[in-house]
Amino acid sequence: MFKKDIPPSTRSKVKSSVQRGLRQRFLETYPGFEPYIDEILPKKAQLDAVKLPERTTLYTIDNTPLFYQPLDGPPIPHLKLVHAYPSALRTVQIDRGAIRFVLSGAALMAPGLTSPGGRLPAKEEALEKGDVVAVLAEGKETACLVGVLKAGTEEMKEKGKGVVMDEGHYLGDGLWRMNLD
């Protein structure tokens, strides 16, 4: 999604009523961030909206990226936010062989999650199609990708093949490298 550098774009202040709505929607979507929400989105802080290509908006406070929101999708935490609060978002893990593909912007494939080294949640904690997850990499400490699942984890285990996330925000992409100063 953000493979190329993102050109400078328009930045605008978000009205406080809109900011309250974004805060509420973010918490509804990601209840794991609730203990940290006053650190992430302080009530008196000025939230800025940065228009990005592909009809997406990046929300920031003091040039710190918080989350981006595609026009017709949920707010998705920026990887820097996921790194700051690693337990707040549900995760899956890819094996070592998938790392270089993910970090080059390739679609996330089921074999990288279902092979030895990959990790999917147990059936009782299964993730569904449309859930936003952080993707950890075998042997690494921080998430390398965040995005929306195209298939549930039980379906991934059953089929063992196919694309499970075709777009996302990954380490080193244009959104990661974007200069907000």
N, C-alpha and C positions, 0 to 999 in steps of 0.2 A: 504494500500500500504506500509506503513512504520510502521506496528504494532510492530515489534521487534526492539531492539536496533540495530543501524547501526554500523558495525565493522569499525575500522580505514581503510581508503582507500587511494588511491593515490590522491595527490593534484598537480595541475600544473597551471602555469601562462597562462593566455589567451592573445594571441597576440592582439595588438591594433586594427588591421584591423578586427579581429573576434569580438572584444569587441564592435566596432562601429556597426557591423551587428546585434549583440545581442541587443544592445541598441535600434536600429531602429525597430527590430522585436517586442521587448517588448512594445514600444510605439504604434506600429500599432495594437497590440493585446489589449493593455490597455491604451486607450487615457486619461483616468482619472488620470494616473500617470504623464502626461506631465508637469504640473506645478512644480512637485517635482523631475524631472529626474536628474537635476544637483546635488541634494542632495543624491539621491539614487545611481546613477552611474556617479560620477564626471569624467570628461574627462581624467584627469591625474592620477586617482587612478588605482591601480593594481587589476584587476579582476582575481580571482582564480577559477578554476574548480575542483570540488571534485567528483570523480567517486563513484556512489552509486550502490547498487544491483539493479537488474531488469532493467539494461541498462538506468539508469537515471543519470543526472549530476546536481549537486548543484553548483550554482554560488555564490561566496562570495567576500566581500571586507573587509579586516582587520578582518577576522574571524566573520563577520556579514553576516548571510545568507540573500540573496536577493530573489532568485527564483530558482526553480528546473525545469528541462526539461527532460521529458521522450524522448526516442530516436525518436519516431514518433508522438510527440505531441507538443502542444504549451508550451512556458515557463509559469510556474505557480508560482505566488508570494508565498513566504514563509509566514506563519502566522505572524511572527514578523514584516514583511514589511506591511502586511495588518493592523496590530494593530497600526503601526506608521502613516499610511495614510488611515484611515478608510473610507473616502469618495471616494477613488480612484477606487474602484471595486464595481460592481453591487452586490446587496445582496438579499437574501431570508431569511426568519426566520422560525425556527422550534418551536414547542410548548414545554412546560416543560417536557412532557412525553417522548419526543424523545431525550432529552439531554444525558441521561445516555447511551443510545444505540450508539449514534454518538461518544461519548467519549470512548467507548470500541471498536471502529473500525467497527461497523456494517454498512451495506449499509444504505444510506439515503432513506427513504420510503416516498411516496407521502402523506400518512395520517398525518405525522408530519408537513407538510407544509400547508395542506388544512384544518385542523381542527382549532377550535378556539385557538388562541395563535400563530398559524402559520401565515405567511404573504408571499404572492406572489405579484409581481408587477401587476399593472393594464394592461388591454389588450393592450393599446397603447404603453406600455413600456415592453411588453412581452419579455422573454428570450427564446432563441432557444436551441435546442439540440446541444451540443458541446460548449456552452458558459461556461466560467470559472466564478464561483461566490464564494463569501464569504457567509458563512452560519452563521447567528446570532442566538442566543438562546433567547427565551422569558425571559425577566427579567434580562438579562445580557448585559454588555456594549460592549464587544469585540467579534469578530468572533471566533467560535469554530472549524470551518472546512472550507477548501477551496478545490475546485475540479471542475471537468468537469461534466456538466449536461448530463444525458442520455435521457432526454425528455424535451421538451419545457414547459414553464409554463402554456400555455393554454391547452396543453394535460394533464398536471397534474390536472388542475381544472376539466377538462371534465371526466377523468377516476377516479381520487381520490384514486388510489391504484397503487402498483408496485414500483419497484426500480427506483429512479431518479438520484442517484449518488452512484456507487458501490465502488469507490476508491477515496481517497482524503487524504489530510494532515490535521490532527486534533490535538487539544491540547493534549499533553502527549504522542504522538506517538514517534517512533524512530527518526524521523527527528527533532521533537521539542526538544527532549532530547539530541541530538547529540552534543558532545563536539568538538568544532572546534579549540581549543587552541593547 
